[in-house]
Amino acid sequence: MAQIEKAKLLIRTPAGRSFEFLLDAPVTTIGRSADCDLTLENAYVSRRHARIEYVGDKHVVADENSKNGVFVSGKRIAKTQALAPGDEIQIGDVLMVYSPVRAEDESTQLYPDAFIAEGAPIRVDPSTWEVWVEGRKLGVRLSLQEFALLSFLCGRGGHICARDELGDAVWGEGNWDLNMLHRLVHRLREKVEPDSTHPRYVVNVPGVGYRLHSPGCD
């Protein structure tokens, strides 16, 4: 079996934040369902919206009979399309740029070092989307929105993040409401907390917002 040529998606959310997602598997599924490899929690995204697979010597994007379609460089694809470096893929309101991975790019990091600071109960690896809780690697993958929220909290080093600040960072100004934020926090806690009914890490600050528990910030 031929070796898969690694590539990545450079993802930009409506809030303007940048993320990387490595394409290192034969098939990567994209959709709203938590069972997808890349989960996009958005009303315009179908449960199983698209897939990217390695065929021959190239990556191909395919529309999985989605309601709102898959767009490559501004044009809706009929079914499948081979990807070229720099191609822009739009699914819902999320824009992704396809980019092959060169050896010198494999250490690319889009986040400050504070997000992986030692001593914090939760650490995130920006280049792989991996999360560690109390030194143990999390066994489930976070959705794009969950990772955006957690990385923002980690970047604040345990300090309080106002609700407006968090919502704007995940969805963009004017694109969210408090119920969306509360539901997102609930889903994140279900994945990272030992007991999500009594959260220890993602802490609610009544009337203000949330913070990540961190030594020295209690």
Number of C-alpha atoms within 10 A of each C-alpha: 3 6 9 17 16 18 20 17 21 19 21 17 19 17 16 15 14 15 21 19 18 18 22 16 14 13 16 17 19 24 26 19 18 17 13 19 17 20 23 26 19 16 10 18 24 22 21 19 26 25 19 21 20 20 12 9 10 15 23 17 23 20 23 19 14 16 12 14 22 25 19 20 13 11 12 14 15 12 13 15 14 15 19 14 11 14 17 21 23 20 24 19 15 18 20 23 20 21 19 19 18 11 8 7 9 13 11 11 14 13 17 11 12 15 21 20 15 11 11 21 18 27 24 23 15 22 16 13 17 16 24 17 16 12 13 11 13 16 11 11 18 23 23 19 20 22 20 20 21 25 23 20 22 25 20 14 20 21 17 18 19 14 18 17 13 19 23 17 19 25 23 17 14 10 12 14 14 11 9 13 19 14 11 19 19 16 15 20 22 14 16 22 15 13 11 16 10 11 16 16 20 24 17 17 13 7 8 12 17 20 23 26 23 17 11 8 11 8
